[in-house]
Amino acid sequence: MTVYVFDGTMNGLLTAVFDSFALHDYPELLASEGDVIPLFCEHLYRVATDEEKAHRVWSGLEKRLPREAMKLISVSWLSELPELNQSLFQYICKVFRQGDVSRNFADSDILAVTDIAKKVLREQLRMKQFIRFQKAKDGTYLGVVSPDHNVLPLITEHFRDRFNDQPWLIYDAKRHYGYYYDGRQVIRIMFEDEVGAPFCLSDGKLDADVLSSDDQLFQNLWRTYFKSICIKERMNPRKQLNDMPRRYWKYMTEKQ
């Protein structure tokens, strides 16, 4: 059994594809650093990530696949799911052997990558719906999230277009980074010390000393409105959980 081990990056995976064809060596398993290697591994090859090789593989994919398929590959990578690695590796190898296989859903690898991409796109839509902003005294709007998948890169354009006249910060508490819009451009940011950040990571609330004086009033009004439109006789908790999964509640004003 041949096993390739890569560094867990997209460039690393693309380099693994390049090396596989260059060496005429087709591994049965692609593992990330730190993964448990099967006991009966006859040949272990450690992939040295090479940006030039990765670029050549990506350019080759662009020539062989339609734009929509390329988008799904990029989106699937944002899932951060370990089970994606093997399927995506096999998917890309099949493209170079067989051409455009992106719609061959009878193939388990193509189906797996497509299904994972759809999960990411569903969460992207939910993030657009469920982000709740708080206004700071300096006029900046803060929204804290903790999505299952790394969807922030997919939603910044939506918020930049919709709220282009005001500064905002969307922060991923799970991955410890965010995007800040200053009225001109979107900037990726990280806090050197999250303990000193002006908000609580557990519930996303701004500290009282930086919260706008009228924002608490608006939060209370929103909770009141949310409760007042609820018709008890028509409550359907199961449907509510399906439409608004519980994992998003901790950052939603109406659920606090």
C-alpha positions, 0 to 999 in steps of 0.5 A: 500500500502506497501512502502520500502525506501532505501538509494539509494545504490546497497547494500541498494537495495539488503538489501531491497530484503533480508528484503522483503523475511525475513519478507514475506512482498512484497512492491508495491513500492521501493523508495529512500530517498527524494522521494515523498511517495504516499498519500495512503501508509498504511505501510512504512518500512525504509531499514537499509543497511546491507552489509552482507545481500546484499552479501548473496543476490548477491551470491544467484543471482550468483548461479541462473543467467548466467554471462551475466545477472549478468553483465547487472544488474551491468551495469544497476545500473551505469545508475543512473536512478531513474526509475531503482530501482523498476524494478531492485527490482522486477527483483531480487525478481522474480529470487529468486521466479522463477529462471533464468528469464533473457531472459523473455523479455515479463516481463516488469521489465526484459525488463526495466532493460535490456533496461537501461543496453543497454543504459549504454553500448551504452554510454560506447562505445561513451565515448571510441570514443569521449574522447579527450585528452590534454597533460600537461607539465609533460606528463600527458594526460587529458580527461574531460567528462560529460556522462549521465550515470556513465560509467567511471568504464566501460572504464578505462580498455580500456584506460589502455590497449591502453595507458599503456605507458603514464600517463593519467587522465579521469575526470567526471565533472558531478560526480566530480571524475576521474581515474588516471593511473600512468603507473602501476595502475589505481587510483580513484581520487577526487579534494578537491577543483575543483576551483583549478583544472588545467582545466576548468570544462565547456569545459575541457580545460587545463590551459595555464600554464600547457598545453604542448607547442606543444599540442595547435599546435596539436589541431589546426592541428586536427581542420584543418584536421577535416574541410578539410575532410568535403565534403560540398555537402555530409554533413548530419547534421541529421546523424552527430547528430545521430552518434555524439550527441550534448551533447558530443561536448563541450569537443571535440577539433574539435567542439571547 
